[in-house]
Amino acid sequence: MSAQMTTCRCGDETEAQKRARVLDVVDQYKDQEGSLIQILYLVQGIYGYLPIDIQQLIAERMDLPLSEIYGVSTFYSFFSTQPRGEYTIRVCMGTACYVRGGAKIVKRLSEMLGVEVGGTTRDRKFTLEVMRCLGACGLAPAIMINDQVYRQVNPDKLHRIIEKCD
């Protein structure tokens, strides 16, 4: 199975088709030492996140305890156990961004979107997160929406930035 085949087609597939793809992924990699992260990565590509019932399915198929699957899926920030938005907004809270107003940006985004950090809007358009460092200290404060970095952000610029996501 190629990585291309595991791209999220969440709305185009039935639950049975998604589960079949999950089982294909698990069967392809389960006998390879250290493959759990790869399996979870590919399965998250199928669902867009890692639902607990799918974690259970993986655990059963790999003959591992659910606690091991759940532990890995919650330890790494790349994985999500909750549905995510089409756009993931990450606010840098590294030292430079924090000192230059990162907390104010988080507060304003939370108010605008009606979600707390870690939450996803009801329409599943946005997920709000914070991150320790974007590695863009000279651009502080910075946010990232999916793969696009926005520099020298202030609360007044947020409406214009969010509007670009429509």
N, CA, C and O of each residue as an XYZ file, in Angstrom:
664
protein
N       0.847     -1.175      0.000
C       0.000      0.000      0.000
C       0.886      1.228      0.000
O       1.812      1.322      0.806
N       0.626      2.141     -0.862
C       1.428      3.352     -0.940
C       0.872      4.402      0.017
O      -0.288      4.344      0.424
N       1.717      5.352      0.364
C       1.272      6.427      1.250
C       0.153      7.228      0.587
O      -0.729      7.747      1.271
N       0.188      7.330     -0.749
C      -0.843      8.058     -1.457
C      -2.213      7.428     -1.223
O      -3.215      8.138     -1.137
N      -2.264      6.114     -1.121
C      -3.529      5.430     -0.928
C      -4.123      5.688      0.450
O      -5.309      5.439      0.666
N      -3.324      6.178      1.377
C      -3.821      6.393      2.722
C      -4.231      7.841      2.971
O      -4.526      8.209      4.108
N      -4.253      8.661      1.935
C      -4.687     10.041      2.084
C      -6.136     10.087      2.547
O      -6.965      9.287      2.113
N      -6.431     11.031      3.430
C      -7.781     11.140      3.969
C      -8.795     11.404      2.871
O      -8.722     12.404      2.157
N      -9.733     10.495      2.755
C     -10.888     10.659      1.873
C     -12.124     10.493      2.738
O     -13.116      9.891      2.328
N     -12.046     11.036      3.935
C     -13.021     10.804      4.997
C     -14.468     10.889      4.534
O     -15.282     10.047      4.912
N     -14.797     11.868      3.739
C     -16.177     12.037      3.327
C     -16.579     11.161      2.153
O     -17.766     11.045      1.848
N     -15.616     10.547      1.494
C     -15.890      9.775      0.292
C     -16.015      8.278      0.534
O     -16.344      7.533     -0.389
N     -15.762      7.827      1.741
C     -15.738      6.398      2.030
C     -16.746      6.029      3.105
O     -17.079      6.836      3.972
N     -17.215      4.817      3.031
C     -18.061      4.302      4.101
C     -17.171      3.896      5.266
O     -15.954      3.773      5.125
N     -17.791      3.693      6.403
C     -17.036      3.239      7.575
C     -16.371      1.888      7.292
O     -15.230      1.660      7.693
N     -17.080      1.002      6.606
C     -16.519     -0.318      6.279
C     -15.296     -0.195      5.383
O     -14.331     -0.939      5.554
N     -15.320      0.723      4.443
C     -14.167      0.927      3.565
C     -12.966      1.472      4.345
O     -11.828      1.057      4.126
N     -13.239      2.400      5.249
C     -12.144      2.941      6.076
C     -11.537      1.846      6.939
O     -10.314      1.727      7.018
N     -12.370      1.051      7.582
C     -11.867     -0.037      8.429
C     -11.050     -1.031      7.621
O     -10.033     -1.534      8.099
N     -11.482     -1.314      6.412
C     -10.737     -2.234      5.548
C      -9.354     -1.662      5.227
O      -8.364     -2.392      5.199
N      -9.298     -0.355      4.986
C      -8.005      0.287      4.735
C      -7.115      0.226      5.973
O      -5.910     -0.001      5.866
N      -7.714      0.429      7.151
C      -6.946      0.342      8.397
C      -6.347     -1.051      8.533
O      -5.159     -1.196      8.819
N      -7.162     -2.063      8.331
C      -6.669     -3.443      8.454
C      -5.579     -3.726      7.435
O      -4.620     -4.431      7.749
N      -5.698     -3.197      6.226
C      -4.644     -3.367      5.215
C      -3.328     -2.758      5.705
O      -2.267     -3.369      5.580
N      -3.410     -1.545      6.263
C      -2.217     -0.873      6.773
C      -1.586     -1.700      7.892
O      -0.383     -1.961      7.876
N      -2.396     -2.105      8.849
C      -1.876     -2.871      9.987
C      -1.237     -4.161      9.498
O      -0.133     -4.503      9.923
N      -1.912     -4.878      8.616
C      -1.373     -6.147      8.117
C      -0.067     -5.956      7.365
O       0.817     -6.811      7.414
N       0.049     -4.836      6.671
C       1.275     -4.588      5.910
C       2.475     -4.330      6.823
O       3.589     -4.743      6.502
N       2.264     -3.657      7.950
C       3.390     -3.214      8.782
C       3.539     -3.925     10.122
O       4.577     -3.777     10.766
N       2.550     -4.685     10.567
C       2.545     -5.184     11.936
C       3.723     -6.092     12.281
O       4.093     -6.181     13.451
N       4.308     -6.753     11.324
C       5.425     -7.655     11.605
C       6.779     -6.958     11.542
O       7.812     -7.592     11.755
N       6.783     -5.686     11.258
C       8.027     -4.923     11.218
C       8.278     -4.293     12.588
O       7.417     -3.595     13.125
N       9.426     -4.536     13.130
C       9.800     -4.002     14.439
C       9.702     -2.480     14.436
O      10.200     -1.827     13.519
N       9.067     -1.917     15.453
C       8.983     -0.472     15.605
C       8.039      0.215     14.633
O       8.204      1.402     14.354
N       7.063     -0.498     14.118
C       6.190      0.063     13.074
C       4.943      0.769     13.610
O       4.164      1.300     12.819
N       4.735      0.790     14.911
C       3.496      1.334     15.454
C       3.280      2.799     15.073
O       2.167      3.185     14.714
N       4.310      3.602     15.148
C       4.155      5.016     14.808
C       3.787      5.163     13.337
O       2.932      5.978     12.993
N       4.415      4.393     12.473
C       4.083      4.419     11.045
C       2.627      4.023     10.823
O       1.919      4.656     10.040
N       2.188      2.987     11.504
C       0.799      2.529     11.374
C      -0.159      3.625     11.837
O      -1.127      3.933     11.142
N       0.100      4.210     12.992
C      -0.773      5.265     13.506
C      -0.801      6.471     12.573
O      -1.850      7.083     12.372
N       0.349      6.806     12.008
C       0.436      7.917     11.060
C      -0.454      7.653      9.840
O      -1.221      8.522      9.424
N      -0.346      6.469      9.284
C      -1.140      6.129      8.100
C      -2.628      6.031      8.422
O      -3.470      6.443      7.624
N      -2.945      5.489      9.584
C      -4.353      5.384      9.976
C      -4.943      6.768     10.236
O      -6.097      7.025      9.892
N      -4.169      7.647     10.834
C      -4.664      9.009     11.034
C      -4.937      9.667      9.682
O      -5.834     10.504      9.576
N      -4.186      9.306      8.660
C      -4.441      9.807      7.319
C      -5.768      9.317      6.757
O      -6.369      9.986      5.916
N      -6.220      8.182      7.202
C      -7.494      7.621      6.740
C      -8.665      8.313      7.425
O      -9.648      8.670      6.777
N      -8.558      8.500      8.729
C      -9.666      9.068      9.513
C      -9.550     10.563      9.778
O     -10.551     11.226     10.049
N      -8.340     11.097      9.701
C      -8.129     12.488     10.072
C      -7.786     12.632     11.542
O      -7.350     13.696     11.981
N      -7.979     11.566     12.303
C      -7.622     11.489     13.720
C      -7.636     10.015     14.096
O      -7.858      9.165     13.234
N      -7.402      9.690     15.378
C      -7.338      8.300     15.818
C      -8.450      8.001     16.825
O      -8.234      8.079     18.034
N      -9.643      7.658     16.323
C     -10.751      7.345     17.232
C     -10.400      6.142     18.115
O      -9.646      5.261     17.700
N     -10.943      6.110     19.320
C     -10.612      5.049     20.278
C     -11.020      3.666     19.754
O     -10.316      2.689     20.009
N     -12.125      3.563     19.037
C     -12.521      2.251     18.523
C     -11.542      1.758     17.459
O     -11.347      0.551     17.314
N     -10.932      2.666     16.722
C      -9.926      2.278     15.725
C      -8.619      1.913     16.425
O      -7.907      1.013     15.978
N      -8.300      2.602     17.516
C      -7.134      2.214     18.307
C      -7.316      0.792     18.840
O      -6.376     -0.003     18.849
N      -8.530      0.483     19.281
C      -8.842     -0.862     19.773
C      -8.680     -1.894     18.650
O      -8.136     -2.975     18.871
N      -9.146     -1.562     17.468
C      -9.013     -2.444     16.313
C      -7.541     -2.719     16.006
O      -7.156     -3.859     15.745
N      -6.729     -1.671     16.041
C      -5.287     -1.814     15.806
C      -4.667     -2.697     16.884
O      -3.873     -3.589     16.585
N      -5.032     -2.445     18.135
C      -4.493     -3.237     19.248
C      -4.811     -4.713     19.072
O      -3.939     -5.566     19.241
N      -6.044     -5.011     18.736
C      -6.444     -6.411     18.543
C      -5.686     -7.042     17.383
O      -5.206     -8.170     17.492
N      -5.578     -6.322     16.280
C      -4.928     -6.866     15.085
C      -3.433     -7.074     15.309
O      -2.838     -7.992     14.745
N      -2.825     -6.217     16.138
C      -1.389     -6.321     16.401
C      -1.093     -7.157     17.642
O       0.069     -7.404     17.964
N      -2.136     -7.589     18.332
C      -1.991     -8.361     19.561
C      -1.187     -7.570     20.609
O      -0.256     -8.079     21.234
N      -1.591     -6.312     20.764
C      -0.978     -5.412     21.747
C      -2.065     -4.900     22.676
O      -3.236     -4.867     22.298
N      -1.695     -4.500     23.884
C      -2.707     -3.900     24.764
C      -3.124     -2.524     24.236
O      -2.307     -1.779     23.695
N      -4.397     -2.204     24.403
C      -4.897     -0.896     23.986
C      -4.100      0.222     24.658
O      -3.888      1.276     24.060
N      -3.663     -0.001     25.887
C      -2.908      1.029     26.607
C      -1.632      1.423     25.874
O      -1.210      2.577     25.944
N      -1.020      0.482     25.176
C       0.198      0.805     24.421
C      -0.134      1.681     23.212
O       0.565      2.656     22.937
N      -1.195      1.335     22.498
C      -1.613      2.120     21.339
C      -2.019      3.524     21.795
O      -1.597      4.525     21.216
N      -2.842      3.576     22.839
C      -3.318      4.852     23.360
C      -2.153      5.693     23.884
O      -2.117      6.906     23.679
N      -1.215      5.054     24.553
C      -0.056      5.775     25.087
C       0.754      6.455     24.003
O       1.160      7.605     24.164
N       0.994      5.764     22.905
C       1.747      6.350     21.793
C       0.933      7.455     21.124
O       1.468      8.513     20.793
N      -0.362      7.206     20.926
C      -1.187      8.194     20.207
C      -1.408      9.466     21.016
O      -1.692     10.515     20.439
N      -1.287      9.396     22.321
C      -1.454     10.606     23.138
C      -0.117     11.240     23.518
O      -0.081     12.408     23.907
N       0.971     10.499     23.415
C       2.285     11.040     23.765
C       2.789     12.007     22.706
O       3.276     13.088     23.038
N       2.678     11.638     21.452
C       3.207     12.458     20.363
C       2.182     13.495     19.931
O       1.034     13.162     19.637
N       2.602     14.751     19.893
C       1.674     15.837     19.586
C       1.159     15.785     18.151
O       0.151     16.417     17.834
N       1.831     15.050     17.292
C       1.377     14.944     15.909
C       0.041     14.215     15.819
O      -0.772     14.498     14.939
N      -0.177     13.281     16.731
C      -1.402     12.487     16.693
C      -2.529     13.187     17.430
O      -2.304     13.917     18.395
N      -3.745     12.952     16.958
C      -4.919     13.504     17.607
C      -5.932     12.395     17.827
O      -6.163     11.562     16.951
N      -6.531     12.395     19.004
C      -7.573     11.416     19.312
C      -8.963     12.036     19.187
O      -9.969     11.389     19.477
N      -9.007     13.283     18.757
C     -10.272     13.992     18.557
C     -10.331     14.500     17.121
O      -9.297     14.773     16.512
N     -11.544     14.628     16.579
C     -11.654     15.190     15.225
C     -10.998     16.567     15.162
O     -11.076     17.352     16.106
N     -10.359     16.837     14.047
C      -9.642     18.093     13.880
C     -10.299     18.925     12.800
O     -11.059     18.428     11.969
N      -9.984     20.198     12.839
C     -10.523     21.115     11.851
C      -9.777     21.048     10.534
O      -8.678     20.499     10.447
N     -10.386     21.608      9.529
C      -9.757     21.704      8.211
C      -8.476     22.531      8.309
O      -7.488     22.257      7.627
N      -8.513     23.553      9.176
C      -7.355     24.412      9.403
C      -6.916     24.279     10.856
O      -7.713     24.458     11.777
N      -5.636     23.962     11.049
C      -5.088     23.905     12.397
C      -4.273     25.169     12.619
O      -3.291     25.428     11.925
N      -4.705     25.951     13.607
C      -4.015     27.194     13.954
C      -3.139     26.901     15.155
O      -3.624     26.494     16.211
N      -1.842     27.112     14.985
C      -0.894     26.903     16.073
C      -0.266     28.246     16.427
O       0.318     28.922     15.579
N      -0.399     28.612     17.681
C       0.184     29.867     18.162
C       1.485     29.536     18.862
O       1.516     28.715     19.779
N       2.550     30.173     18.432
C       3.850     29.948     19.063
C       3.851     30.582     20.450
O       3.462     31.736     20.627
N       4.294     29.802     21.419
C       4.406     30.307     22.784
C       5.841     30.201     23.286
O       6.091     30.158     24.491
N       6.784     30.160     22.339
C       8.190     30.220     22.709
C       8.472     31.560     23.376
O       7.628     32.455     23.357
N       9.631     31.696     23.953
C       9.947     32.887     24.741
C       9.722     34.181     23.973
O       9.047     35.082     24.471
N      10.276     34.289     22.771
C      10.153     35.543     22.009
C       8.690     35.838     21.677
O       8.238     36.974     21.819
N       7.961     34.831     21.242
C       6.551     35.048     20.881
C       5.707     35.345     22.115
O       4.809     36.185     22.070
N       5.991     34.663     23.204
C       5.229     34.899     24.435
C       5.438     36.336     24.917
O       4.479     37.039     25.235
N       6.694     36.759     24.966
C       7.023     38.099     25.447
C       6.395     39.166     24.556
O       6.026     40.238     25.035
N       6.274     38.879     23.270
C       5.728     39.854     22.326
C       4.222     39.719     22.106
O       3.687     40.288     21.155
N       3.540     38.980     22.964
C       2.081     38.982     22.913
C       1.413     37.685     22.523
O       0.236     37.695     22.163
N       2.114     36.572     22.580
C       1.526     35.284     22.209
C       0.276     34.939     23.001
O      -0.686     34.404     22.448
N       0.286     35.243     24.289
C      -0.879     34.920     25.128
C      -2.109     35.731     24.699
O      -3.230     35.223     24.737
N      -1.902     36.982     24.292
C      -3.019     37.812     23.825
C      -3.599     37.250     22.518
O      -4.806     37.307     22.286
N      -2.731     36.719     21.687
C      -3.185     36.121     20.428
C      -4.020     34.877     20.714
O      -5.070     34.678     20.103
N      -3.558     34.044     21.639
C      -4.319     32.850     22.013
C      -5.689     33.250     22.548
O      -6.704     32.666     22.167
N      -5.717     34.238     23.425
C      -6.979     34.673     24.013
C      -7.939     35.181     22.946
O      -9.116     34.821     22.952
N      -7.455     36.004     22.040
C      -8.316     36.560     20.991
C      -8.815     35.463     20.047
O      -9.990     35.454     19.680
N      -7.941     34.548     19.655
C      -8.376     33.450     18.784
C      -9.420     32.584     19.470
O     -10.395     32.164     18.847
N      -9.215     32.320     20.746
C     -10.171     31.527     21.508
C     -11.538     32.198     21.515
O     -12.563     31.538     21.346
N     -11.547     33.507     21.711
C     -12.803     34.270     21.694
C     -13.438     34.261     20.304
O     -14.643     34.050     20.170
N     -12.634     34.488     19.280
C     -13.139     34.549     17.912
C     -13.742     33.217     17.467
O     -14.803     33.176     16.843
N     -13.049     32.139     17.796
C     -13.472     30.822     17.325
C     -14.469     30.147     18.257
O     -15.172     29.219     17.856
N     -14.528     30.611     19.496
C     -15.434     30.000     20.468
C     -14.956     28.645     20.960
O     -15.769     27.785     21.301
N     -13.633     28.447     21.000
C     -13.056     27.197     21.496
C     -11.863     27.498     22.388
O     -11.215     28.537     22.265
N     -11.593     26.572     23.278
C     -10.390     26.656     24.101
C      -9.228     26.040     23.336
O      -9.432     25.394     22.309
N      -8.020     26.234     23.828
C      -6.846     25.607     23.223
C      -7.048     24.090     23.226
O      -7.445     23.502     24.232
N      -6.768     23.482     22.091
C      -6.975     22.050     21.926
C      -8.335     21.720     21.340
O      -8.601     20.571     20.991
N      -9.201     22.724     21.231
C     -10.557     22.499     20.742
C     -10.695     22.716     19.244
O      -9.848     23.327     18.593
N     -11.787     22.195     18.731
C     -12.135     22.318     17.320
C     -13.515     22.951     17.225
O     -14.415     22.611     17.994
N     -13.678     23.867     16.285
C     -14.967     24.518     16.109
C     -16.023     23.492     15.696
O     -15.705     22.454     15.115
N     -17.275     23.798     16.004
C     -18.376     22.867     15.706
C     -18.453     22.489     14.239
O     -18.799     21.357     13.897
N     -18.130     23.441     13.370
C     -18.193     23.160     11.934
C     -16.939     22.431     11.431
O     -16.803     22.167     10.236
N     -16.040     22.114     12.347
C     -14.775     21.415     12.065
C     -13.922     22.181     11.059
O     -13.187     21.589     10.270
N     -14.031     23.489     11.101
C     -13.217     24.319     10.212
C     -11.853     24.626     10.845
O     -10.835     24.616     10.153
N     -11.829     24.902     12.179
C     -10.590     25.301     12.834
C     -10.320     24.480     14.090
O     -11.234     24.144     14.844
N      -9.046     24.167     14.296
C      -8.563     23.600     15.542
C      -7.522     24.573     16.074
O      -6.643     25.011     15.332
N      -7.616     24.915     17.359
C      -6.697     25.877     17.973
C      -5.717     25.142     18.875
O      -6.114     24.382     19.757
N      -4.435     25.379     18.641
C      -3.384     24.755     19.440
C      -2.316     25.784     19.772
O      -2.221     26.834     19.138
N      -1.522     25.462     20.769
C      -0.307     26.239     21.033
C       0.870     25.300     20.828
O       0.746     24.082     20.960
N       1.993     25.880     20.510
C       3.202     25.074     20.372
C       4.345     25.775     21.083
O       4.336     26.992     21.268
N       5.313     24.990     21.469
C       6.417     25.539     22.257
C       7.278     26.504     21.465
O       7.679     27.542     21.991
N       7.572     26.185     20.212
C       8.408     27.074     19.414
C       8.244     26.756     17.938
O       8.316     25.598     17.529
N       8.027     27.782     17.156
C       7.954     27.638     15.703
C       9.332     27.713     15.066
O       9.508     27.326     13.911
N      10.301     28.207     15.809
C      11.631     28.396     15.244
C      11.707     29.648     14.388
O      12.535     29.743     13.482
N      10.844     30.602     14.678
C      10.790     31.841     13.901
C      10.862     33.029     14.845
O      10.060     33.957     14.741
N      11.812     33.007     15.760
C      11.893     34.014     16.815
C      12.020     35.433     16.271
O      11.494     36.371     16.870
N      12.695     35.599     15.171
C      12.842     36.920     14.569
C      11.551     37.448     13.980
O      11.460     38.628     13.641
N      10.548     36.589     13.853
C       9.250     36.967     13.284
C       8.181     37.125     14.357
O       7.003     37.301     14.047
N       8.590     37.064     15.606
C       7.654     37.008     16.730
C       6.771     38.245     16.832
O       7.181     39.355     16.493
N       5.552     38.024     17.306
C       4.898     36.748     17.562
C       4.407     36.124     16.249
O       4.000     36.820     15.319
N       4.459     34.815     16.209
C       4.114     34.109     14.979
C       3.040     33.059     15.242
O       2.927     32.508     16.337
N       2.259     32.806     14.202
C       1.306     31.706     14.239
C       1.493     30.918     12.953
O       2.076     31.404     11.984
N       0.988     29.698     12.965
C       1.043     28.873     11.778
C      -0.355     28.311     11.553
O      -0.973     27.777     12.474
N      -0.846     28.434     10.338
C      -2.122     27.834      9.966
C      -1.797     26.787      8.921
O      -1.350     27.097      7.817
N      -2.033     25.533      9.297
C      -1.578     24.389      8.513
C      -0.084     24.562      8.272
O       0.678     24.481      9.235
N       0.374     24.791      7.072
C       1.811     24.926      6.817
C       2.257     26.356      6.549
O       3.423     26.589      6.229
N       1.352     27.308      6.674
C       1.655     28.715      6.390
C       1.977     29.455      7.687
O       1.186     29.446      8.629
N       3.149     30.096      7.726
C       3.561     30.876      8.899
C       3.190     32.334      8.678
O       3.426     32.900      7.610
N       2.601     32.931      9.720
C       2.262     34.355      9.709
C       3.124     35.035     10.750
O       3.190     34.593     11.897
N       3.784     36.107     10.356
C       4.751     36.755     11.237
C       4.227     38.055     11.809
O       3.307     38.672     11.270
N       4.831     38.454     12.907
C       4.512     39.706     13.590
C       2.998     39.914     13.695
O       2.464     40.963     13.335
N       2.345     38.896     14.189
C       0.895     38.903     14.337
C       0.524     39.671     15.598
O       1.223     39.610     16.610
N      -0.574     40.384     15.520
C      -1.137     40.976     16.722
C      -2.638     40.696     16.689
O      -3.172     40.343     15.638
N      -3.317     40.844     17.805
C      -4.741     40.512     17.849
C      -5.577     41.222     16.788
O      -6.578     40.672     16.329
N      -5.188     42.425     16.391
C      -5.954     43.169     15.391
C      -5.831     42.585     13.990
O      -6.700     42.826     13.152
N      -4.780     41.827     13.713
C      -4.577     41.229     12.387
C      -5.290     39.889     12.229
O      -5.389     39.369     11.118
N      -5.778     39.337     13.312
C      -6.305     37.975     13.272
C      -7.527     37.814     12.375
O      -7.651     36.798     11.690
N      -8.423     38.781     12.362
C      -9.621     38.653     11.514
C      -9.224     38.523     10.040
O      -9.764     37.681      9.321
N      -8.292     39.346      9.597
C      -7.849     39.283      8.196
C      -7.170     37.953      7.887
O      -7.349     37.396      6.804
N      -6.402     37.457      8.824
C      -5.713     36.178      8.622
C      -6.722     35.042      8.533
O      -6.630     34.194      7.645
N      -7.680     35.023      9.446
C      -8.699     33.962      9.469
C      -9.563     34.006      8.214
O      -9.944     32.959      7.690
N      -9.876     35.202      7.726
C     -10.697     35.346      6.528
C     -10.053     34.684      5.314
O     -10.758     34.256      4.400
N      -8.726     34.595      5.292
C      -8.023     33.962      4.172
C      -8.281     32.464      4.123
O      -8.013     31.823      3.107
N      -8.789     31.910      5.188
C      -9.062     30.471      5.252
C     -10.410     30.102      4.636
O     -10.726     28.919      4.513
N     -11.192     31.078      4.256
C     -12.515     30.788      3.678
C     -12.471     30.503      2.221
O     -13.509     30.244      1.611
